[in-house]
Amino acid sequence: MTDKLKVGVIGLGFFGNRHARAYADHPAAELIAVCDSDPARAQIVAQATGARDFSDLHALLQLRDLDAVSICLPDRLHEEAAVAAAEAGKAILLEKPLAHDNYTARRIVAAVEKSGVRFMVGHILRFDPRYVHTFHAAAPERLGMPIHLRAERNGVRATASRLGSSSSILFYMGVHDIDAMQWIARSRINRVYAQKVERLGTGNEDALCAVVNFENGAIGTIDYSWAWPDGLMNGFRSSLEIVGTKSAVYLDCSDQGFYVVEQGGTSGGDTHLWPEINGRITGALADELDHFVKATLSGAPYVQHHREALDAIPVLDALAESAQTAVPVDVLR
Ligand SMILES: NC(=O)c1ccc[n+]([C@@H]2O[C@H](COP(=O)([O-])OP(=O)(O)OC[C@H]3O[C@@H](n4cnc5c(N)ncnc54)[C@H](O)[C@@H]3O)[C@@H](O)[C@H]2O)c1
């Protein structure tokens, strides 16, 4: 590997586009290839960044000088690309969720571990200062034993309609909070009881609420929604709290600290996750990709081991099963 990480991006939709732009701007990365099954989309990104364009991910993976790939495909398509990248010997940043079910996730992990390639899952909250502060403030010596947690992630119905059957409220949004809750509580979820509502006809769940139990005895509640009218400020709101025997910690991301008031109403904008500032993608996504580039080049461990990312997936399976059957479900790992 040379002094710069030669990177490719597979999938150039909402998020892959942002990955490509962030790599193209990174001083220690060189974006050499981009791929989308829609050739026109790949050509537009290639022209803007100077990368080569591909419409077949396997052709991109044959590039000998390619060191690493970001895989930003729809959730149900992660396996083919991740396994092929592992077999081609490329370092991988795979967007969350690791996979859309535990069986598939375990096959991906088996492939990357067999090949020995570096592997990181894009759990962006590990790079969001609000969540990282909460993790440190919830250290056992400060928090004591966790008693209860609450996580909320609510988005607009336009997202549910845009994704249709390519995703679900659990894969797209829920995995963020399952990973964050297990990380911050320093304990895994082992039992869930969920219920859902589908009324808006978007092709996705409108809402899913659940009670979850942790191995350390704590209890938690989660509140997911894709039912908010599209006028919801910033398109989403999220919060998380943890209450322990000695202290409590909470964060609230519904306020981005920026408002535009017009005759038609008030709007805002992203100031934390991937805001474009002075022509650059910044925020937690830029920090995540910066970490991936630098740790891959140096050989340092990633901030999250992929086995910890894997731990979220069986919880999603259990939540989906419980919401379907309306009975509590044990998490099978
Ligand atoms: N970390 C975060 O906060 C965050 C935010 C958004 C999305 N994501 C994740 O990123 C991934 C992509 O989500 P998105 O919203 O960008 O989806 P998207 O539907 O906007 O984009 C997917 C892209 O993949 C392309 N594609 C589909 N099949 C392909 C194939 N076989 N080969 C090459 N290209 C193919 C599509 O043409 C499309 O351009 C998902 O896993 C999602 O969960 C993460």
PDBQT file of the ligand as one rigid body, heavy atoms in Angstrom, charges set to zero:
ROOT
HETATM    1  N1  LIG A 401     -24.837   5.655   8.341  1.00  0.00    +0.000 N 
HETATM    2  C1  LIG A 401     -25.930   6.325   7.987  1.00  0.00    +0.000 C 
HETATM    3  O1  LIG A 401     -26.373   7.220   8.700  1.00  0.00    +0.000 OA
HETATM    4  C2  LIG A 401     -26.606   5.971   6.692  1.00  0.00    +0.000 A 
HETATM    5  C3  LIG A 401     -27.441   6.921   6.061  1.00  0.00    +0.000 A 
HETATM    6  C4  LIG A 401     -28.039   6.551   4.856  1.00  0.00    +0.000 A 
HETATM    7  C5  LIG A 401     -27.838   5.288   4.310  1.00  0.00    +0.000 A 
HETATM    8  N2  LIG A 401     -27.040   4.400   4.963  1.00  0.00    +0.000 N 
HETATM    9  C6  LIG A 401     -26.828   3.039   4.405  1.00  0.00    +0.000 C 
HETATM   10  O2  LIG A 401     -26.196   3.172   3.142  1.00  0.00    +0.000 OA
HETATM   11  C7  LIG A 401     -26.652   2.152   2.261  1.00  0.00    +0.000 C 
HETATM   12  C8  LIG A 401     -27.193   2.816   0.995  1.00  0.00    +0.000 C 
HETATM   13  O3  LIG A 401     -28.325   3.591   1.337  1.00  0.00    +0.000 OA
HETATM   14  P1  LIG A 401     -28.826   4.764   0.364  1.00  0.00    +0.000 P 
HETATM   15  O4  LIG A 401     -29.837   5.540   1.130  1.00  0.00    +0.000 OA
HETATM   16  O5  LIG A 401     -27.670   5.459  -0.232  1.00  0.00    +0.000 OA
HETATM   17  O6  LIG A 401     -29.576   3.898  -0.765  1.00  0.00    +0.000 OA
HETATM   18  P2  LIG A 401     -29.941   4.375  -2.231  1.00  0.00    +0.000 P 
HETATM   19  O7  LIG A 401     -31.066   3.496  -2.673  1.00  0.00    +0.000 OA
HETATM   20  O8  LIG A 401     -30.107   5.854  -2.272  1.00  0.00    +0.000 OA
HETATM   21  O9  LIG A 401     -28.629   4.034  -3.102  1.00  0.00    +0.000 OA
HETATM   22  C9  LIG A 401     -28.260   2.724  -3.457  1.00  0.00    +0.000 C 
HETATM   23  C10 LIG A 401     -27.493   2.783  -4.772  1.00  0.00    +0.000 C 
HETATM   24  O10 LIG A 401     -27.010   1.468  -5.097  1.00  0.00    +0.000 OA
HETATM   25  C11 LIG A 401     -27.176   1.270  -6.507  1.00  0.00    +0.000 C 
HETATM   26  N3  LIG A 401     -27.191  -0.177  -6.759  1.00  0.00    +0.000 N 
HETATM   27  C12 LIG A 401     -28.193  -1.070  -6.532  1.00  0.00    +0.000 A 
HETATM   28  N4  LIG A 401     -27.806  -2.303  -6.865  1.00  0.00    +0.000 NA
HETATM   29  C13 LIG A 401     -26.509  -2.208  -7.294  1.00  0.00    +0.000 A 
HETATM   30  C14 LIG A 401     -25.546  -3.147  -7.740  1.00  0.00    +0.000 A 
HETATM   31  N5  LIG A 401     -25.804  -4.454  -7.801  1.00  0.00    +0.000 N 
HETATM   32  N6  LIG A 401     -24.329  -2.696  -8.095  1.00  0.00    +0.000 NA
HETATM   33  C15 LIG A 401     -24.032  -1.377  -8.045  1.00  0.00    +0.000 A 
HETATM   34  N7  LIG A 401     -24.910  -0.433  -7.618  1.00  0.00    +0.000 NA
HETATM   35  C16 LIG A 401     -26.126  -0.844  -7.242  1.00  0.00    +0.000 A 
HETATM   36  C17 LIG A 401     -28.479   1.977  -6.831  1.00  0.00    +0.000 C 
HETATM   37  O11 LIG A 401     -28.582   2.273  -8.207  1.00  0.00    +0.000 OA
HETATM   38  C18 LIG A 401     -28.361   3.235  -5.967  1.00  0.00    +0.000 C 
HETATM   39  O12 LIG A 401     -27.724   4.291  -6.658  1.00  0.00    +0.000 OA
HETATM   40  C19 LIG A 401     -27.702   1.345   3.021  1.00  0.00    +0.000 C 
HETATM   41  O13 LIG A 401     -27.099   0.195   3.562  1.00  0.00    +0.000 OA
HETATM   42  C20 LIG A 401     -28.132   2.290   4.126  1.00  0.00    +0.000 C 
HETATM   43  O14 LIG A 401     -28.602   1.623   5.294  1.00  0.00    +0.000 OA
HETATM   44  C21 LIG A 401     -26.401   4.730   6.118  1.00  0.00    +0.000 A 
ENDROOT
TORSDOF 0
